[in-house]
């Protein structure tokens, strides 16, 4: 039977994986983007998500639990798919589409975490990070609308 600490660690480890995946995805997007503004903003989001991952690790450790070692296998597939899609059509549009899909998953995960019974420190971290995730999501969506 899972304790409250175990459940909290599981939720935070899921967010940690999301952040790791997002950091890698945004770094790849920045590397592959043709437009300089996209490269710059995606680099900033990669750094943001790396800092979010570090915060989640600290939260998990503060619970006396072990942080997860890596992100999701699906995210690696997603980044590979982004590479394949880039070779056909508008490369930046394909990158933006994949970033938006990743941000949709991140928003869903963060909102799901807020439905859990989290200790105050973890709850504060999740709320704070969700605000940044929503901001990035909205920015990526505006890039998508501009490429139509």
Residue frames as qw, qx, qy, qz and C-alpha x, y, z in Angstrom:
[[0.000, 0.889, 0.459, 0.000, 0.00, 0.00, 0.00],
 [0.410, 0.465, -0.018, 0.785, 1.37, 3.39, -1.01],
 [0.299, -0.583, -0.420, 0.628, 1.82, 6.03, 1.67],
 [0.189, 0.948, 0.197, -0.166, 1.03, 9.69, 1.08],
 [0.236, -0.737, 0.462, 0.432, 4.76, 10.28, 0.65],
 [0.481, 0.006, 0.787, 0.386, 4.97, 7.50, -1.95],
 [0.374, 0.725, 0.572, 0.083, 2.01, 8.96, -3.86],
 [0.013, 0.956, -0.051, -0.290, 3.49, 12.45, -3.73],
 [0.359, -0.516, 0.628, 0.459, 6.86, 11.16, -4.94],
 [0.501, 0.307, 0.755, 0.292, 5.12, 9.34, -7.79],
 [0.264, 0.901, 0.342, -0.044, 3.32, 12.53, -8.88],
 [0.122, -0.899, 0.275, 0.318, 6.50, 14.60, -8.61],
 [0.492, -0.261, 0.718, 0.418, 8.54, 11.97, -10.46],
 [0.493, 0.594, 0.605, 0.194, 6.01, 12.12, -13.28],
 [0.135, 0.984, 0.062, -0.098, 6.51, 15.89, -13.46],
 [0.402, -0.653, 0.518, 0.378, 10.26, 15.39, -13.28],
 [0.567, 0.128, 0.719, 0.382, 10.06, 13.10, -16.32],
 [0.344, 0.842, 0.408, 0.083, 7.89, 15.65, -18.13],
 [0.102, -0.950, 0.176, 0.237, 10.42, 18.39, -17.37],
 [0.501, -0.388, 0.650, 0.421, 13.36, 16.25, -18.50],
 [0.527, 0.426, 0.673, 0.298, 11.50, 15.38, -21.69],
 [0.203, 0.946, 0.250, -0.026, 10.56, 19.01, -22.30],
 [0.279, -0.810, 0.355, 0.375, 14.11, 20.23, -21.72],
 [0.492, -0.142, 0.730, 0.454, 15.43, 17.73, -24.27],
 [0.422, 0.629, 0.627, 0.184, 12.62, 18.43, -26.71],
 [0.086, 0.981, 0.087, -0.148, 13.05, 22.19, -26.58],
 [0.373, -0.635, 0.510, 0.445, 16.84, 21.83, -26.89],
 [0.499, 0.154, 0.746, 0.413, 16.35, 19.72, -30.03],
 [0.289, 0.837, 0.461, 0.056, 13.80, 22.21, -31.37],
 [0.115, -0.927, 0.151, 0.324, 16.24, 25.08, -30.78],
 [0.462, -0.375, 0.655, 0.465, 19.02, 23.17, -32.50],
 [0.412, 0.281, 0.778, 0.381, 16.89, 22.33, -35.54],
 [0.222, 0.849, 0.401, -0.262, 14.87, 25.55, -35.97],
 [0.536, 0.419, 0.262, 0.684, 15.71, 27.75, -38.94],
 [0.075, -0.852, -0.159, -0.492, 14.22, 30.98, -37.56],
 [0.339, 0.298, -0.532, 0.716, 16.49, 32.70, -35.03],
 [0.441, -0.390, 0.231, -0.775, 13.59, 33.86, -32.80],
 [0.922, -0.171, -0.215, -0.274, 12.41, 30.24, -32.50],
 [0.727, 0.202, -0.508, 0.415, 15.92, 29.06, -31.70],
 [0.062, 0.392, -0.440, 0.806, 16.23, 31.67, -28.95],
 [0.629, -0.331, 0.146, -0.688, 12.87, 31.06, -27.29],
 [0.943, -0.056, -0.306, -0.120, 13.19, 27.28, -27.48],
 [0.552, 0.284, -0.553, 0.556, 16.64, 27.54, -25.87],
 [0.227, -0.380, 0.377, -0.814, 15.12, 29.60, -23.06],
 [0.834, -0.212, -0.034, -0.508, 12.35, 27.03, -22.56],
 [0.839, 0.128, -0.499, 0.175, 14.92, 24.20, -22.52],
 [0.268, 0.301, -0.558, 0.725, 16.79, 25.99, -19.72],
 [0.519, -0.326, 0.176, -0.771, 13.53, 26.72, -17.89],
 [0.919, -0.119, -0.226, -0.300, 12.51, 23.06, -17.96],
 [0.674, 0.205, -0.575, 0.417, 15.95, 21.94, -16.81],
 [0.036, -0.314, 0.486, -0.815, 15.57, 24.25, -13.81],
 [0.743, -0.226, 0.001, -0.630, 12.05, 22.89, -13.19],
 [0.884, 0.039, -0.466, 0.013, 13.46, 19.35, -13.26],
 [0.395, 0.273, -0.594, 0.646, 16.12, 20.33, -10.72],
 [0.382, -0.301, 0.302, -0.820, 13.43, 21.79, -8.45],
 [0.880, -0.124, -0.201, -0.412, 11.33, 18.61, -8.73],
 [0.731, 0.162, -0.591, 0.299, 14.39, 16.53, -7.83],
 [0.078, 0.295, -0.540, 0.784, 14.93, 18.64, -4.72],
 [0.642, -0.235, 0.092, -0.724, 11.26, 18.27, -3.75],
 [0.908, -0.006, -0.388, -0.160, 11.42, 14.49, -4.17],
 [0.554, 0.222, -0.608, 0.524, 14.64, 14.25, -2.16],
 [0.197, -0.346, 0.388, -0.831, 13.10, 16.40, 0.59],
 [0.829, -0.195, -0.061, -0.521, 10.42, 13.69, 0.93],
 [0.513, -0.437, 0.736, -0.060, 13.16, 11.13, 1.50],
 [0.852, 0.363, 0.367, -0.087, 12.40, 9.53, -1.86],
 [0.502, -0.228, 0.556, 0.623, 14.54, 8.81, -4.92],
 [0.401, 0.624, -0.113, -0.661, 14.11, 10.93, -8.07],
 [0.876, 0.387, 0.289, -0.009, 13.44, 9.10, -11.34],
 [0.587, -0.328, 0.438, 0.597, 16.46, 8.56, -13.55],
 [0.159, -0.026, 0.578, 0.800, 15.07, 9.52, -16.94],
 [0.454, 0.219, -0.010, -0.863, 12.15, 10.78, -18.97],
 [0.790, 0.254, 0.433, -0.351, 9.60, 8.83, -20.96],
 [0.496, -0.021, 0.736, 0.460, 10.42, 6.46, -23.81],
 [0.371, 0.745, 0.548, 0.082, 7.56, 8.06, -25.72],
 [0.012, -0.942, 0.059, 0.331, 9.34, 11.42, -25.59],
 [0.363, -0.435, 0.650, 0.506, 12.44, 9.99, -27.26],
 [0.420, 0.396, 0.763, 0.292, 10.17, 8.62, -29.98],
 [0.154, 0.913, 0.340, -0.167, 8.50, 12.04, -30.21],
 [0.151, -0.798, 0.337, 0.476, 11.87, 13.78, -30.75],
 [0.401, -0.107, 0.789, 0.453, 12.75, 11.19, -33.40],
 [0.341, 0.659, 0.663, 0.102, 9.42, 11.79, -35.10],
 [0.033, 0.926, 0.037, -0.374, 10.16, 15.52, -35.05],
 [0.278, -0.518, 0.600, 0.543, 13.41, 14.82, -36.93],
 [0.375, 0.248, 0.823, 0.347, 11.62, 12.77, -39.56],
 [0.220, 0.826, 0.513, -0.084, 8.86, 15.34, -40.05],
 [0.144, -0.793, 0.159, 0.570, 11.43, 18.12, -40.47],
 [0.340, -0.189, 0.697, 0.602, 12.63, 16.58, -43.72],
 [0.140, 0.502, 0.751, 0.406, 9.21, 17.06, -45.33],
 [0.080, -0.857, -0.430, -0.273, 7.63, 20.48, -45.85],
 [0.049, -0.827, 0.173, -0.532, 8.09, 23.48, -43.58],
 [0.595, 0.064, -0.663, 0.449, 10.67, 22.43, -40.98],
 [0.023, -0.160, 0.449, -0.879, 9.86, 25.15, -38.45],
 [0.661, -0.186, -0.123, -0.717, 6.13, 24.42, -38.71],
 [0.819, -0.067, -0.569, -0.033, 6.78, 20.73, -37.99],
 [0.396, 0.100, -0.610, 0.679, 8.93, 21.67, -34.99],
 [0.290, -0.191, 0.226, -0.910, 6.28, 24.06, -33.66],
 [0.771, -0.164, -0.349, -0.507, 3.56, 21.42, -34.08],
 [0.751, -0.061, -0.618, 0.225, 5.56, 18.87, -32.11],
 [0.179, 0.143, -0.498, 0.836, 6.43, 21.41, -29.41],
 [0.508, -0.233, 0.014, -0.829, 2.75, 22.24, -29.03],
 [0.833, -0.152, -0.482, -0.223, 1.88, 18.56, -28.66],
 [0.575, 0.028, -0.612, 0.542, 4.54, 18.24, -25.96],
 [0.073, -0.178, 0.322, -0.927, 3.23, 21.31, -24.17],
 [0.685, -0.262, -0.275, -0.621, -0.31, 19.90, -24.28],
 [0.799, -0.149, -0.569, 0.123, 0.97, 16.83, -22.41],
 [0.356, 0.103, -0.494, 0.786, 2.87, 18.97, -19.91],
 [0.351, -0.275, 0.075, -0.892, -0.18, 21.15, -19.13],
 [0.803, -0.241, -0.393, -0.377, -2.31, 18.03, -18.62],
 [0.711, -0.054, -0.585, 0.387, 0.27, 16.48, -16.28],
 [0.144, 0.156, -0.393, 0.895, 0.63, 19.64, -14.19],
 [0.530, -0.275, -0.065, -0.799, -3.12, 20.12, -13.91],
 [0.833, -0.184, -0.505, -0.128, -3.47, 16.48, -12.90],
 [0.519, 0.055, -0.579, 0.627, -0.81, 16.97, -10.23],
 [0.156, -0.252, 0.235, -0.926, -2.79, 19.86, -8.76],
 [0.738, -0.283, -0.290, -0.540, -5.71, 17.47, -8.21],
 [0.746, -0.071, -0.606, 0.267, -3.54, 15.42, -5.83],
 [0.558, -0.826, -0.074, -0.027, -3.03, 15.95, -2.11],
 [0.670, 0.405, -0.257, 0.567, 0.43, 17.53, -2.16],
 [0.515, -0.550, -0.303, 0.584, 2.40, 19.00, 0.74],
 [0.068, 0.940, 0.144, -0.302, 2.61, 22.83, 0.71],
 [0.248, -0.627, 0.497, 0.546, 6.15, 23.04, -0.69],
 [0.347, 0.097, 0.827, 0.432, 5.38, 20.66, -3.56],
 [0.243, 0.762, 0.598, -0.049, 2.05, 22.35, -4.22],
 [0.026, -0.883, 0.076, 0.463, 3.77, 25.73, -4.47],
 [0.279, -0.387, 0.685, 0.550, 6.38, 24.33, -6.89],
 [0.338, 0.363, 0.825, 0.270, 3.71, 22.73, -9.08],
 [0.173, 0.875, 0.408, -0.194, 1.59, 25.89, -9.22],
 [0.124, -0.797, 0.281, 0.520, 4.60, 28.06, -9.98],
 [0.291, -0.218, 0.779, 0.511, 5.86, 25.76, -12.70],
 [0.356, 0.565, 0.741, 0.074, 2.40, 25.38, -14.22],
 [0.137, 0.899, 0.119, -0.399, 2.32, 29.14, -14.75],
 [0.113, -0.618, 0.580, 0.518, 5.55, 28.91, -16.75],
 [0.343, 0.110, 0.892, 0.275, 4.33, 25.88, -18.67],
 [0.317, 0.747, 0.568, -0.141, 1.10, 27.69, -19.60],
 [0.059, 0.853, -0.172, -0.490, 3.06, 30.73, -20.73],
 [0.195, -0.366, 0.780, 0.469, 5.28, 28.55, -22.95],
 [0.367, 0.380, 0.846, 0.076, 2.24, 26.68, -24.25],
 [0.269, 0.855, 0.328, -0.299, 0.54, 29.93, -25.23],
 [0.025, -0.742, 0.432, 0.513, 3.72, 31.21, -26.90],
 [0.275, -0.111, 0.883, 0.363, 4.13, 28.01, -28.91],
 [0.351, 0.603, 0.714, -0.061, 0.46, 28.16, -29.90],
 [0.198, 0.881, 0.040, -0.427, 0.91, 31.74, -31.11],
 [0.130, -0.494, 0.700, 0.499, 3.90, 30.59, -33.21],
 [0.346, 0.222, 0.896, 0.170, 1.68, 27.86, -34.65],
 [0.314, 0.785, 0.476, -0.241, -1.07, 30.33, -35.56],
 [0.059, 0.819, -0.265, -0.505, 1.50, 32.57, -37.23],
 [0.189, -0.328, 0.820, 0.429, 2.72, 29.71, -39.46],
 [0.536, 0.437, 0.704, -0.165, -0.73, 28.86, -40.86]]
